[in-house]
Amino acid sequence: MNSFMPRIEISLSQIQDNARALTELYGRKGISLMGVSKAVLGEPSIAEAMIQGGVRFIADSRIENIQKMENAGISAKFVLLRTPLSQAESVVQSVTISLNTEIRTLKELSYYAKAQNKDHQVIIMVELGDLREGILPCDLLQFIRETLSLSHIKVVGIGCNLACYGGVKPGDKNMRELSELASLIEKEFQISLEIISGGNSANYEWFNSAQDVRKINNLRLGESILLGCETLNRKAIPGLHTRAFQLFAEVIESKKKPSLPFGEVCQDAFGNVPSFQDRGTRQRVIIALGRQDVLVSSLKTNNKLEIIGSSSDHIILESKDQNLQVGDEVKFNLDYAGLLAAMTSPFVKKQFVDCSDVFAVA
Ligand SMILES: *Cc1c(COP(=O)(O)O)cnc(C)c1O
């Protein structure tokens, strides 16, 4: 069971529990969820756990991940989070709804939708201050007007994304603005918008304190489902599992060594000139895991171990536990950036610890 190294152990039942709890929580104020699978590279069994937990859509930023889930037989409505362009043809093929901000792209989508004899659904993203993707509110009506003129595009909603680039907090003011823009569009064009998607895992605090969520009826959640936290302060959400993913690596060297390098010091492997404090002789441990596999700063370990350095393939730890031997395993919790990197590394085996066929490796 523990022969794969390094490996990430994944609890599908905890992910499903989290999806279920969040679906119920947000559902109380009429908000449906998209389960976001990009941090786990569209891993089909994780998407399935989200679906079993009650999310209404599976959303990913990469068409390749969506195709992977589709090919694995996941039957969900797929949403593409990153605005597509050169991939328009396959987007129309595999995706029910895509998020969009450019007319040129919408024209491409309409062209391929016509060729495939279908309508492609879109959510138009609105810029509410975070300065990643989105149409400025002053340009929105004109943009919608142009979009509505495309023959094979159906505008099913609007959305916004906050706390991603600019760190702008979702709150009553920007959520009210999104709601009002939705009303304005519905009135101006005599259409009804089915999805008003107010944001991501950073919307938790707004949601909890909101007396009235107005027209917001959808959120796109990745981190909350996977890691059980909100993302403004990375606080755990009550009742959710925060350790559905754990990373294991093996000790490949364990020795007492001085804390001060000897010899002439110049650049390290990454072009920095390191400086060191003399802390005497310490028990040092090297694990077979490196910057190619994980974002080292995002590893969380127990207080007996301290990460003191890393290179492409090695992480060096100081150990208060004198007994850590070669061949032992070291366990880490991960934050979102670490999860993303570990799931992306081809060297980290993905192992499901609580599914019915005991374990599976992706
Ligand atoms: C990644 C992403 C999300 C999910 O963000 P979390 O913080 O993981 O909930 C939502 N919307 C868009 C557009 C995204 O790119």
The ligand as an SDF file (V2000), in Angstrom:
LIG
                    3D

 15 15  0  0  0  0  0  0  0  0999 V2000
   -9.9740   28.5900  -10.5170 C   0  0  0  0  0  0  0  0  0  0  0  0
  -11.2340   29.3240  -10.7190 C   0  0  0  0  0  0  0  0  0  0  0  0
  -12.2650   29.1920   -9.7760 C   0  0  0  0  0  0  0  0  0  0  0  0
  -12.1350   28.3790   -8.5210 C   0  0  0  0  0  0  0  0  0  0  0  0
  -11.3700   29.0560   -7.5620 O   0  0  0  0  0  0  0  0  0  0  0  0
  -11.2390   28.4870   -6.0600 P   0  0  0  0  0  0  0  0  0  0  0  0
  -10.5510   29.5670   -5.3370 O   0  0  0  0  0  0  0  0  0  0  0  0
  -10.4130   27.2430   -6.1680 O   0  0  0  0  0  0  0  0  0  0  0  0
  -12.5950   28.2130   -5.5640 O   0  0  0  0  0  0  0  0  0  0  0  0
  -13.4310   29.8880  -10.0260 C   0  0  0  0  0  0  0  0  0  0  0  0
  -13.5880   30.6450  -11.1230 N   0  0  0  0  0  0  0  0  0  0  0  0
  -12.6170   30.7800  -12.0500 C   0  0  0  0  0  0  0  0  0  0  0  0
  -12.8690   31.6420  -13.2360 C   0  0  0  0  0  0  0  0  0  0  0  0
  -11.4100   30.1260  -11.8820 C   0  0  0  0  0  0  0  0  0  0  0  0
  -10.4530   30.2670  -12.8000 O   0  0  0  0  0  0  0  0  0  0  0  0
  1  2  1  0
  2  3  1  0
  2 14  2  0
  3  4  1  0
  3 10  2  0
  4  5  1  0
  5  6  1  0
  6  7  2  0
  6  8  1  0
  6  9  1  0
 10 11  1  0
 11 12  2  0
 12 13  1  0
 12 14  1  0
 14 15  1  0
M  END
$$$$
